[in-house]
């Protein structure tokens, strides 16, 4: 009986501490102040695979842990205004190839970083914007990358400028 009471007290203490920490973190969280949409036409680089896994299936050109690297060009109104650089690590090969990707977009005003999951096919890829430099140093947001299948596509970034709230340092 005493052990049950002790476990109950410890659980209550842990839950109480978690509540204090989460409410403190929430008060320090960033909130959006402005939103801006950036749109680009994309010319994709050729597919480049780095065979990082030494244990290969002779019937498959791609293995778990292989890396796909890319550097694409970004255009606005027919003029090149930026580029991107990124990589994707292959995390599944069956039933389809799935890769965990990161990319840095160099655009007027700074850079924007992102993460996304990539799978074969024409479905748009959803990007999470994770930060940046210059005018984009305090941003978050999301984006969509659409591939047309002919080496071109579009990139739309919905950029939220974030500012810390609360009494954070």
C-alpha contacts under 8 A as a table, 3 or more apart, distances in Angstrom:
res1	aa1	res2	aa2	distance
1	X	4	X	5.21
1	X	5	X	6.49
2	X	5	X	5.17
2	X	6	X	6.21
3	X	6	X	5.03
3	X	7	X	6.14
4	X	7	X	5.16
4	X	8	X	6.07
5	X	8	X	4.98
5	X	9	X	6.10
6	X	9	X	5.12
6	X	10	X	6.13
7	X	10	X	5.09
7	X	11	X	6.06
8	X	11	X	5.08
8	X	12	X	6.15
9	X	12	X	5.10
9	X	13	X	6.13
10	X	13	X	5.08
10	X	14	X	6.14
11	X	14	X	5.09
11	X	15	X	6.10
12	X	15	X	5.13
12	X	16	X	5.99
13	X	16	X	5.08
13	X	17	X	6.08
14	X	17	X	5.12
14	X	18	X	6.08
15	X	18	X	5.01
15	X	19	X	6.15
16	X	19	X	5.08
16	X	20	X	6.35
17	X	20	X	5.14
17	X	21	X	6.18
18	X	21	X	5.11
18	X	22	X	6.00
19	X	22	X	5.18
19	X	23	X	6.08
20	X	23	X	5.31
20	X	24	X	6.07
21	X	24	X	5.06
21	X	25	X	6.06
22	X	25	X	4.98
22	X	26	X	6.03
23	X	26	X	4.99
23	X	27	X	6.27
24	X	27	X	5.26
24	X	28	X	6.49
25	X	28	X	5.12
25	X	29	X	6.10
26	X	29	X	5.03
27	X	165	X	6.38
27	X	166	X	5.30
28	X	164	X	6.14
28	X	165	X	5.39
28	X	166	X	5.22
28	X	167	X	7.01
28	X	168	X	5.68
29	X	164	X	5.90
29	X	165	X	6.20
29	X	166	X	7.90
30	X	162	X	5.59
30	X	163	X	5.17
30	X	164	X	4.21
30	X	165	X	5.85
31	X	162	X	5.37
31	X	163	X	5.83
31	X	164	X	6.54
31	X	165	X	6.95
32	X	35	X	7.47
32	X	160	X	5.67
32	X	161	X	5.54
32	X	162	X	4.54
32	X	163	X	6.65
33	X	160	X	7.12
33	X	161	X	5.74
33	X	162	X	5.96
33	X	163	X	6.96
34	X	160	X	5.78
34	X	161	X	5.36
34	X	162	X	7.70
35	X	158	X	6.90
35	X	159	X	5.58
35	X	160	X	4.52
35	X	161	X	6.35
36	X	158	X	5.88
36	X	159	X	5.14
36	X	160	X	6.55
37	X	156	X	6.91
37	X	157	X	5.60
37	X	158	X	4.52
37	X	159	X	6.02
38	X	156	X	5.71
38	X	157	X	5.07
38	X	158	X	6.52
38	X	159	X	7.53
39	X	76	X	7.42
39	X	154	X	7.33
39	X	155	X	5.76
39	X	156	X	4.49
39	X	157	X	6.42
40	X	74	X	5.79
40	X	75	X	5.37
40	X	76	X	5.39
40	X	154	X	5.70
40	X	155	X	5.13
40	X	156	X	6.45
41	X	74	X	5.79
41	X	75	X	4.94
41	X	76	X	6.29
41	X	152	X	7.37
41	X	153	X	5.91
41	X	154	X	4.53
41	X	155	X	6.32
42	X	72	X	6.86
42	X	73	X	5.78
42	X	74	X	4.86
42	X	75	X	6.24
42	X	152	X	5.39
42	X	153	X	4.94
42	X	154	X	5.34
42	X	155	X	6.69
43	X	72	X	5.89
43	X	73	X	5.27
43	X	74	X	6.67
43	X	75	X	7.99
43	X	151	X	6.01
43	X	152	X	4.59
43	X	153	X	6.67
44	X	70	X	7.97
44	X	71	X	7.33
44	X	72	X	4.73
44	X	73	X	6.62
44	X	151	X	5.30
44	X	152	X	5.80
44	X	153	X	7.69
45	X	70	X	6.18
45	X	71	X	5.81
45	X	72	X	5.11
45	X	73	X	7.78
45	X	151	X	7.58
46	X	70	X	7.60
47	X	68	X	7.39
47	X	69	X	7.63
47	X	70	X	7.12
48	X	68	X	5.70
48	X	69	X	5.68
48	X	70	X	6.73
49	X	66	X	7.12
49	X	67	X	5.86
49	X	68	X	4.61
49	X	69	X	6.56
50	X	66	X	5.86
50	X	67	X	5.03
50	X	68	X	6.07
50	X	69	X	7.46
51	X	54	X	7.54
51	X	62	X	7.42
51	X	63	X	7.54
51	X	66	X	4.98
51	X	67	X	6.66
52	X	65	X	6.10
52	X	66	X	4.65
52	X	67	X	6.64
53	X	56	X	6.68
53	X	63	X	6.28
53	X	64	X	6.63
53	X	65	X	5.76
53	X	66	X	5.81
55	X	63	X	7.77
56	X	60	X	7.55
56	X	62	X	7.78
56	X	63	X	6.06
57	X	60	X	5.43
57	X	61	X	7.66
57	X	63	X	7.21
58	X	61	X	7.39
60	X	63	X	7.19
62	X	66	X	6.65
62	X	93	X	7.37
63	X	66	X	5.69
63	X	90	X	7.22
63	X	93	X	6.75
64	X	90	X	5.36
64	X	91	X	5.64
64	X	92	X	6.12
64	X	93	X	6.58
65	X	89	X	5.76
65	X	90	X	5.12
65	X	91	X	6.28
66	X	89	X	5.91
66	X	90	X	5.44
67	X	87	X	6.63
67	X	88	X	5.49
67	X	89	X	4.56
67	X	90	X	6.10
68	X	87	X	5.45
68	X	88	X	4.97
68	X	89	X	6.47
68	X	90	X	7.70
69	X	85	X	7.76
69	X	86	X	5.82
69	X	87	X	4.30
69	X	88	X	6.44
70	X	84	X	7.83
70	X	85	X	5.75
70	X	86	X	5.38
70	X	87	X	6.19
71	X	83	X	6.94
71	X	84	X	5.30
71	X	85	X	4.38
71	X	86	X	6.49
72	X	83	X	5.52
72	X	84	X	5.30
72	X	85	X	6.79
73	X	80	X	6.88
73	X	82	X	6.21
73	X	83	X	4.31
73	X	84	X	6.53
74	X	80	X	5.72
74	X	81	X	5.92
74	X	82	X	4.90
74	X	83	X	4.98
74	X	84	X	7.45
75	X	78	X	5.83
75	X	79	X	5.25
75	X	80	X	4.23
75	X	81	X	5.39
75	X	82	X	6.82
76	X	79	X	5.43
76	X	80	X	6.44
76	X	81	X	6.37
81	X	107	X	6.40
81	X	108	X	6.82
82	X	105	X	7.26
82	X	106	X	5.25
82	X	107	X	4.75
82	X	108	X	7.02
83	X	105	X	5.90
83	X	106	X	5.34
83	X	107	X	6.95
84	X	103	X	6.61
84	X	104	X	5.45
84	X	105	X	4.29
84	X	106	X	5.87
85	X	103	X	5.61
85	X	104	X	5.46
85	X	105	X	6.75
86	X	101	X	7.21
86	X	102	X	5.53
86	X	103	X	4.06
86	X	104	X	6.24
87	X	101	X	5.62
87	X	102	X	5.73
87	X	103	X	6.61
88	X	99	X	5.51
88	X	100	X	5.24
88	X	101	X	3.97
88	X	102	X	6.46
88	X	118	X	7.83
89	X	99	X	5.18
89	X	100	X	5.31
89	X	101	X	6.43
90	X	93	X	7.32
90	X	97	X	7.01
90	X	98	X	5.91
90	X	99	X	4.23
90	X	100	X	6.59
91	X	97	X	7.64
91	X	98	X	5.74
91	X	99	X	5.30
91	X	100	X	6.75
92	X	95	X	7.88
92	X	96	X	6.95
92	X	97	X	5.40
92	X	98	X	5.04
92	X	99	X	6.98
93	X	96	X	5.31
93	X	97	X	4.25
93	X	98	X	6.52
94	X	97	X	6.21
96	X	119	X	7.38
96	X	120	X	7.62
97	X	119	X	5.94
97	X	120	X	6.77
98	X	117	X	7.03
98	X	118	X	5.80
98	X	119	X	4.89
98	X	120	X	7.70
99	X	117	X	5.75
99	X	118	X	5.12
99	X	119	X	6.59
100	X	115	X	7.63
100	X	116	X	6.27
100	X	117	X	4.91
100	X	118	X	6.49
101	X	115	X	5.61
101	X	116	X	5.21
101	X	117	X	5.86
101	X	118	X	6.79
102	X	113	X	7.46
102	X	114	X	5.64
102	X	115	X	4.44
102	X	116	X	6.45
103	X	113	X	5.86
103	X	114	X	5.32
103	X	115	X	6.47
104	X	111	X	6.49
104	X	112	X	5.65
104	X	113	X	4.50
104	X	114	X	6.40
105	X	111	X	5.41
105	X	112	X	5.11
105	X	113	X	6.35
106	X	110	X	6.15
106	X	111	X	4.51
106	X	112	X	6.69
107	X	110	X	5.74
107	X	111	X	5.85
107	X	112	X	7.60
108	X	111	X	7.95
109	X	134	X	5.93
109	X	135	X	5.30
109	X	136	X	7.38
110	X	132	X	7.10
110	X	133	X	5.20
110	X	134	X	4.53
110	X	135	X	5.81
110	X	136	X	6.25
111	X	132	X	5.11
111	X	133	X	5.15
111	X	134	X	6.93
111	X	136	X	6.64
112	X	129	X	7.04
112	X	130	X	7.59
112	X	131	X	5.92
112	X	132	X	4.24
112	X	133	X	6.76
112	X	136	X	6.39
113	X	129	X	5.85
113	X	130	X	5.47
113	X	131	X	5.37
113	X	132	X	5.47
114	X	127	X	6.16
114	X	128	X	5.40
114	X	129	X	4.42
114	X	130	X	5.27
114	X	131	X	7.40
115	X	127	X	5.74
115	X	128	X	5.38
115	X	129	X	6.76
115	X	130	X	7.18
116	X	125	X	7.12
116	X	126	X	6.26
116	X	127	X	4.84
116	X	128	X	6.37
117	X	125	X	7.10
117	X	126	X	7.52
117	X	127	X	7.87
118	X	125	X	6.58
122	X	146	X	7.29
122	X	147	X	6.13
122	X	148	X	7.00
122	X	149	X	7.20
123	X	146	X	7.16
123	X	147	X	7.91
124	X	144	X	6.30
124	X	145	X	5.59
124	X	146	X	4.68
124	X	147	X	7.07
125	X	144	X	5.61
125	X	145	X	5.06
125	X	146	X	6.50
126	X	142	X	7.26
126	X	143	X	5.88
126	X	144	X	4.84
126	X	145	X	6.64
127	X	142	X	5.39
127	X	143	X	4.75
127	X	144	X	5.86
127	X	145	X	7.44
128	X	140	X	7.66
128	X	141	X	6.28
128	X	142	X	4.57
128	X	143	X	6.46
129	X	139	X	7.51
129	X	140	X	5.08
129	X	141	X	4.98
129	X	142	X	5.09
129	X	143	X	7.05
129	X	159	X	7.56
130	X	139	X	7.16
130	X	140	X	5.46
130	X	141	X	7.42
131	X	136	X	6.77
131	X	137	X	5.98
131	X	138	X	6.24
131	X	139	X	5.15
131	X	140	X	5.80
132	X	135	X	7.95
132	X	136	X	4.85
132	X	137	X	4.46
132	X	138	X	6.90
132	X	139	X	6.70
133	X	136	X	5.07
133	X	137	X	4.13
133	X	138	X	7.87
134	X	137	X	5.46
135	X	138	X	7.93
136	X	139	X	5.45
136	X	161	X	7.43
138	X	161	X	5.95
138	X	162	X	5.42
138	X	163	X	6.94
139	X	159	X	6.49
139	X	160	X	5.44
139	X	161	X	4.58
139	X	162	X	5.31
140	X	159	X	6.10
140	X	160	X	5.24
140	X	161	X	6.64
140	X	162	X	6.79
141	X	157	X	7.58
141	X	158	X	5.64
141	X	159	X	4.88
141	X	160	X	5.18
142	X	157	X	6.04
142	X	158	X	5.38
142	X	159	X	6.75
143	X	155	X	7.20
143	X	156	X	5.35
143	X	157	X	4.18
143	X	158	X	5.64
144	X	155	X	5.81
144	X	156	X	5.28
144	X	157	X	6.63
145	X	153	X	7.29
145	X	154	X	5.88
145	X	155	X	4.61
145	X	156	X	6.60
146	X	153	X	5.31
146	X	154	X	5.25
146	X	155	X	6.49
147	X	150	X	7.88
147	X	151	X	7.43
147	X	152	X	6.18
147	X	153	X	4.38
147	X	154	X	6.80
148	X	151	X	6.96
148	X	152	X	5.76
148	X	153	X	5.14
149	X	152	X	6.84
149	X	153	X	7.84
164	X	168	X	7.11
165	X	168	X	7.02
